Amino acid sequence: MKKLIITTITFALLTQITHASDVFYSISRLTTLDYIVSWIFAISLELSILIFTLIGKRNTAIFFACVSWTINLLYYWFSFGFTQKFVAMNVISLIIPLTIYFYSELIQLNKRKNILK
């Protein structure tokens, strides 16, 4: 079960990191340095939900989940504009950071109560 949870968080993080990197890069000057910095920004931002949850900073983790959701909105807005597809992607945009947050909460709970085998 622990491996499944870690795998799920990893996939959600990879998806979200890609979105954040793309948004950051698309509003930059589009240089090679901007590309590298966009990935550094994305990785540090998206790991924040996991890290703050694991150390018990729930409000901070929720803040970063909201930031991630906003990034997803921008990602889909830049890609599709305001369409029916955008509205559907809006739902997906919320699900990705919430997945990271809730599974991080589960890991934190397991650290305290050892509920996962």
C-alpha positions in Angstrom: 0.0 0.0 0.0 2.8 2.4 0.8 4.4 1.8 -2.6 1.1 2.5 -4.3 0.6 5.8 -2.4 4.2 6.9 -3.2 3.7 6.0 -6.9 0.4 8.0 -7.0 2.0 11.0 -5.5 5.0 10.7 -7.8 2.7 10.6 -10.9 0.6 13.6 -9.7 3.8 15.5 -8.9 5.3 14.8 -12.4 2.0 16.0 -14.0 1.9 19.2 -11.9 5.6 19.9 -12.2 5.2 19.8 -16.0 2.3 22.3 -15.9 4.1 24.7 -13.6 7.3 24.6 -15.7 5.4 25.2 -18.9 3.5 28.2 -17.4 6.7 29.8 -16.0 8.6 29.2 -19.3 5.7 30.5 -21.5 5.8 33.9 -19.8 9.6 34.2 -19.8 12.0 35.4 -22.5 12.3 31.7 -23.8 16.0 31.4 -23.3 17.8 28.2 -22.3 18.4 29.7 -18.8 14.6 30.4 -18.5 13.9 26.8 -19.4 16.2 25.5 -16.7 14.9 28.0 -14.1 11.3 27.1 -15.0 12.0 23.4 -14.0 13.7 24.5 -10.8 10.8 26.7 -9.9 8.3 24.0 -10.8 10.0 21.3 -8.8 10.5 23.4 -5.7 6.9 24.8 -5.9 5.2 21.5 -6.4 7.2 19.6 -3.7 6.1 22.3 -1.3 2.7 20.7 -0.8 4.3 17.3 0.1 7.0 18.8 2.3 4.7 21.2 4.3 2.2 18.4 4.8 4.8 16.0 6.1 6.1 18.5 8.6 2.6 19.3 9.8 2.2 22.7 8.3 -1.3 22.1 7.0 -2.3 25.7 6.2 0.9 26.3 4.3 0.4 23.1 2.3 -3.2 24.2 1.4 -1.8 27.5 0.3 0.6 25.8 -2.1 -2.2 23.5 -3.3 -4.2 26.7 -4.2 -1.1 28.1 -6.0 -0.8 24.8 -7.9 -4.5 25.0 -8.9 -4.0 28.6 -10.1 -1.0 27.5 -12.2 -3.2 24.7 -13.7 -5.8 27.3 -14.6 -3.2 29.4 -16.4 -1.8 26.3 -18.1 -5.1 25.4 -19.6 -6.1 29.0 -20.3 -2.9 29.5 -22.3 -3.5 26.2 -24.1 -7.3 26.4 -24.8 -8.8 29.7 -23.9 -12.2 29.8 -22.2 -14.2 26.9 -23.7 -16.2 24.0 -22.5 -12.9 22.1 -22.5 -11.4 24.7 -20.3 -14.2 24.2 -17.7 -13.5 20.5 -17.7 -9.8 21.1 -17.3 -10.6 23.4 -14.5 -11.9 20.4 -12.6 -8.7 18.4 -13.4 -6.7 21.4 -12.4 -8.0 21.2 -8.9 -7.8 17.4 -8.6 -4.0 17.2 -9.3 -2.9 19.4 -6.4 -5.5 17.9 -4.1 -4.2 14.5 -4.9 -0.8 15.5 -3.8 -2.1 17.1 -0.7 -4.4 14.3 0.4 -1.9 11.5 -0.2 0.7 13.6 1.7 -1.8 13.8 4.6 -2.1 10.0 4.5 1.7 9.6 4.7 1.8 12.1 7.6 -1.0 10.1 9.4 0.9 6.9 8.8 4.0 8.4 10.4 2.0 9.0 13.5 -0.2 5.9 13.6 1.5 3.3 11.3 -1.8 2.5 9.6 -0.3 1.4 6.2 1.3 -1.9 5.8 
